[in-house]
Amino acid sequence: MKKYCEVVFEGSFDFVKGFVLGFFEGKGIQGEAIFEVEHHIENERKFGQLLRLIGAKGDQANLLVGSGLYDMIREAIEKRNLKNDLKIVSVREITEAYFEFSYHAYSRKLGGELKTLFGSLPPGLHIEKGDGPKETVNPEAKGIEAYAPLHEYEIEAKGEIHGPVKEVINLYGEAEHKDMVELGNIKLV
């Protein structure tokens, strides 16, 4: 399993992002910089989450990169004498990521899609604290409107998806576009 580091930079988000992406592009490395502000990753700075919600970037940038890439970034900052403009505040190893999910759907089609999405997880991902899926069929409710209290078909489930950082983020990105799914922020361990 690939090891990731969370690197917290002090400084302008745009400057940090430009430096990191430009550095990776120059090295021919693509798709390895994950900026937390661009995903639903919870960090300890609640103010930072508020800034993300209103579209501001703040004065810190949290970046997830492979452990080996962190060393390359640190060396590049030192070699170019950018310590005053691009300060690394902290670094921590990330062993896994997770997020809470729940869904409650009333159509067999959507229910099937959700069972497939959450039931056939990519390698490395697993569900903890899971409950479901529970399916209920009420034939006497057939033909009742969608907003009625009784439905012909219902499916519900909840739990936490745990696993490697990149795989968790990818699944989150797929799940957030599904109807009837509620997701918590991604948490890093």
C-alpha positions in Angstrom: 0.0 0.0 0.0 1.3 3.4 -1.0 2.2 5.6 2.0 1.0 9.2 2.0 2.1 12.3 4.0 -0.1 15.3 4.9 2.1 18.4 4.4 0.8 21.7 5.8 2.3 24.8 4.2 2.1 28.3 5.4 1.5 30.8 2.7 -0.8 31.6 -0.2 -2.7 28.5 -1.5 -2.3 29.7 -5.1 1.5 30.0 -4.6 1.8 26.6 -3.0 -0.4 24.9 -5.6 1.5 26.6 -8.4 4.9 25.6 -7.0 3.9 22.0 -6.3 2.1 21.4 -9.6 4.9 23.1 -11.6 7.5 21.1 -9.8 5.6 17.8 -10.5 5.0 18.8 -14.1 8.7 19.5 -14.6 9.5 16.1 -13.2 6.8 14.4 -15.4 4.8 13.4 -12.3 1.0 13.6 -12.8 -2.0 13.1 -10.5 0.0 12.8 -7.3 -0.8 16.1 -5.6 -4.1 16.0 -3.6 -5.0 19.4 -2.2 -7.3 18.9 0.8 -9.3 22.1 0.1 -10.4 20.7 -3.3 -11.9 17.6 -1.7 -14.1 17.0 1.3 -11.2 16.3 3.6 -11.7 17.3 7.2 -8.8 19.0 8.8 -8.2 20.3 12.3 -8.6 23.9 11.3 -12.4 24.5 11.3 -11.8 28.0 10.1 -10.2 26.4 7.0 -13.3 24.4 6.3 -15.4 27.6 6.6 -13.1 29.3 4.1 -13.5 26.4 1.7 -17.3 26.6 1.9 -17.2 30.3 1.0 -14.6 29.8 -1.7 -11.7 31.5 0.0 -8.4 29.6 0.3 -6.8 31.0 3.5 -3.2 31.3 4.4 -2.4 27.6 4.7 -2.5 24.8 2.2 -2.8 21.1 3.2 -1.4 18.7 0.6 -1.4 14.9 0.5 1.5 13.3 -1.4 3.3 10.1 -1.5 6.1 9.9 1.1 8.8 9.9 -1.5 7.4 12.9 -3.2 7.4 14.9 0.0 11.2 14.4 0.2 11.5 15.8 -3.3 9.4 18.8 -2.5 11.3 19.6 0.7 14.6 19.3 -1.2 13.4 21.6 -4.0 12.3 24.3 -1.5 15.7 24.1 0.2 17.7 24.1 -3.1 15.8 27.2 -4.4 16.0 29.0 -1.1 12.2 29.4 -0.8 12.0 28.8 2.9 10.7 32.4 3.5 8.0 32.1 0.8 7.1 28.5 1.2 7.3 27.3 4.7 6.4 23.7 5.7 4.5 23.9 9.0 4.0 20.2 9.7 4.3 16.8 8.1 2.5 13.6 9.3 2.2 10.2 7.8 -1.3 9.1 6.8 -2.0 5.4 7.3 -5.6 5.5 6.0 -8.6 7.6 5.3 -12.3 7.1 5.9 -15.7 8.7 5.6 -19.2 8.0 6.9 -22.0 7.2 4.5 -25.7 6.5 4.5 -28.3 6.1 1.9 -32.1 5.6 1.8 -33.6 5.0 -1.6 -37.1 4.1 -2.9 -36.5 2.8 -6.4 -35.2 -0.6 -7.3 -32.9 0.9 -10.0 -31.2 3.4 -7.7 -31.2 0.7 -4.9 -29.3 -1.6 -7.3 -26.8 1.1 -8.2 -26.1 1.9 -4.5 -25.8 -1.8 -3.6 -23.2 -2.2 -6.4 -21.3 0.9 -5.5 -21.1 0.2 -1.8 -21.1 -3.6 -2.1 -18.3 -4.1 -4.7 -15.6 -1.8 -3.2 -12.3 -1.4 -5.0 -9.4 -3.4 -3.6 -8.1 -2.1 -0.3 -11.4 -0.5 0.8 -13.7 -2.0 3.4 -16.8 -1.1 5.4 -16.7 -0.7 9.2 -19.6 0.0 11.5 -21.8 -1.1 8.7 -25.6 -1.6 8.9 -27.3 -2.9 5.8 -28.2 -2.9 3.1 -31.7 -3.6 4.3 -34.3 -4.0 1.6 -38.1 -3.8 2.3 -40.8 -4.7 -0.3 -44.4 -3.6 0.4 -46.5 -4.9 -2.5 -49.7 -3.1 -1.1 -47.9 0.2 -1.6 -47.5 -0.2 -5.3 -48.7 2.9 -7.2 -48.5 5.3 -4.3 -46.8 8.7 -5.0 -43.1 9.1 -4.3 -43.7 11.4 -1.2 -46.1 9.0 0.6 -45.1 7.5 3.9 -45.3 4.0 2.5 -43.3 2.8 -0.5 -43.3 -0.4 -2.5 -39.5 -0.7 -2.3 -37.0 0.8 0.1 -33.3 0.2 0.7 -31.1 1.7 3.3 -27.6 1.3 4.6 -24.9 3.1 6.6 -21.3 2.7 7.7 -17.8 3.9 7.2 -15.6 3.3 4.2 -12.0 2.8 5.3 -8.8 2.3 3.2 -5.9 3.9 1.3 -6.1 7.6 0.9 -6.4 7.8 -2.9 -8.9 5.0 -3.2 -11.1 6.6 -0.5 -11.0 9.9 -2.2 -11.9 8.3 -5.6 -14.9 6.4 -4.1 -16.1 9.6 -2.3 -16.0 11.4 -5.7 -18.1 8.8 -7.3 -20.6 8.5 -4.3 -21.1 12.2 -3.9 -22.8 12.3 -7.3 -25.4 9.7 -6.5 -28.9 10.6 -5.4 -30.1 9.7 -1.9 -26.6 9.4 -0.5 -25.3 11.4 2.5 -21.6 11.6 3.1 -19.5 12.9 6.0 -16.2 14.6 5.3 -13.1 12.4 4.7 -11.0 11.9 7.8 -7.3 11.1 7.8 -5.7 8.8 10.3 
